[in-house]
């Protein structure tokens, strides 16, 4: 029995690796000598740093940076020493969860801390970057990040513009005179799963501004500010393209990466699957196991478990999925390559009890055990 496990985290309960090893425990109760490979899985969002750093022999670093509204925050990122790769979640430095609801203000929220995290990783020798840019509190077009990396985003008096979207209308010029020299050696894989342009009715301000605290008038101001930034950036870099899909991600951070660094915007799950080399483990497996906290109709829309299933089906491998809960719409997962899926709850419990890490670990292991007892029982029948 050769099993490859790549399951996304059960957010608030189990990490990707914790869930995977719980499944392994259940398998080994039945197949004591099974070959079980637990691989990290994430979709480029929350949990990606921990999953990749811990699952690929890396280490976690913590750095104090400027938070979205200026107060210092502790941001954790990962380093894979062998490849000189840094794994960063922009939300750790400029995320919306760092801002209380009553204080949300994209006119002032800055990505400066994101640039500080990148600078820290560069100073530790990293030249390859995987950056997840979901969950931002910002709408500054990435100007703050660029300032932290040494770019001059300057007003008419030659001073740095103030933080947040409020400063974009003041941009008169861009200078690279003081940019961190090592930045030219760096490449960035940006986990971006939206295709919004920078400006307009589908742009960063109109689509995502309201959830960050912007009213209708602020949306219009921010959109004009981003358009102005794009115009000035186009003079600095003629290849700047505010219409390119994904430039509106994270309040325009996608635009900043594409225009001012050597970056590509890619599907988060595809980045993770390639970086973890999952194909190499799946091709020799008898069975592949995946899952996430909740399987529903959204799972088939490019989420991590379906990414795993697609690879498995390239090699004609059976795929099982485990999750904390499933909805009726999760039946679509069967058409997307997941042959069977199983919720792990074993009795009626409160949400708090269900999400308790120890309860979740036991439920995961016990469910896996029973599924593999069924597999063990069926195998002799197949031989007959």
Steps between C-alpha positions, in 0.01 A plus 500: 500500500655825379301811593568866424320751721469868408221663700442870554479637852179489700519869588477568871547132573779306326786606277557323170770277648307434822199385299720288275675326786166432671389319184830313499434387857164355397653322199774340710247353740396284205807481276791513743764478227338738255716752318335834583623833362350806667551807281419862590206664325370856482344727240727801536288657773495457874710206612734500200804619695461236769413220258791555261764598753425215740419248229807561284779507755505875539481729799275775627623854559325782683563867429346815649362722224267794449141379509226620266414804713853572620518309828771231515398138438683170519503329160605140451643381172678186382841432354605194300880521536586247230339706224529842661123535488291722724129427553294802596133572562439870450212476748753440776622858456208685340200271542144604567487275807762725659255792499196520733176554310453847644847607380494377141625778275653416160579869448768463768581126496848426365694208355826639641533199732488260204809668358669474839439124507648465150800709606551276805496187283743655250737582785484133604610391153170430325467577131191293413166605643158341524255767610132451575316830461150416622324665793638852478380805692661731246427688179830682449603329176798350679658845536580435865677175419705673234600776741623241751714345225661836429289639217422868511128549444533874505280810507577827323741603777700177467366354824354153550121505475308427822387143570185349359276579205487863614849560363456363149356819352813685615746290298709712267792268429659164579866449588699177526820668620485346847343163420651204683767379250425131556141549384617473138613142575162396640210321334145490632226240453187681610209284610207687350163339439305804379510659155389854577671788318642788700225756435142536383175323596684168543809655652652483845311798646151421368500129572700470820500852644165474683605194701809693608297789637451725197176681429388591148681834500822340623479235228497771235796683657700179532426395144621835366810471719587157362445622144735790567760266649474278192550801273817607682622138519452471125747783447749321723436156345329499157399137558275594790153365420217585743258291290696178549291239690591499868654847518207598723574226752569612858414860430734522203790310654491271197567804280800602711659157482455474123621852429790538740637148561569182304167338579229275360143466624393138529234280652587445863426129500707447186799669662470279806454179302806576288720614789416189705555273196180313578498322163812307599319355800165442333633303204610207719206506741224241521267757647494879540331680789412868512240726661441824687294640784176518301420335170230687312410636159793742514752219533484426129577864416877455502547423868779281634330157519393512136853603401627184667228291336592626153859390545385163632278443198793569267638173640157329530519484879195469727441806719332523840429823688443570868351818645355646814164536327342461159202661332258352252671703226825313573368228268660704221836384637430152367493637146823691569712193573426426866364146494351509850498746788432461871415744779691415818238602759382193688221645718293811550728758660537875529715687250750569778524129582533408133785746448690408815838385360516181707143403411568572133818294505323201657204528264732516201701196609192298593327575168812407303527176696145392413541587132818294480335211685243504220779504240667207677173306505428563132846414371469120554166511315666675208765228490227238473 
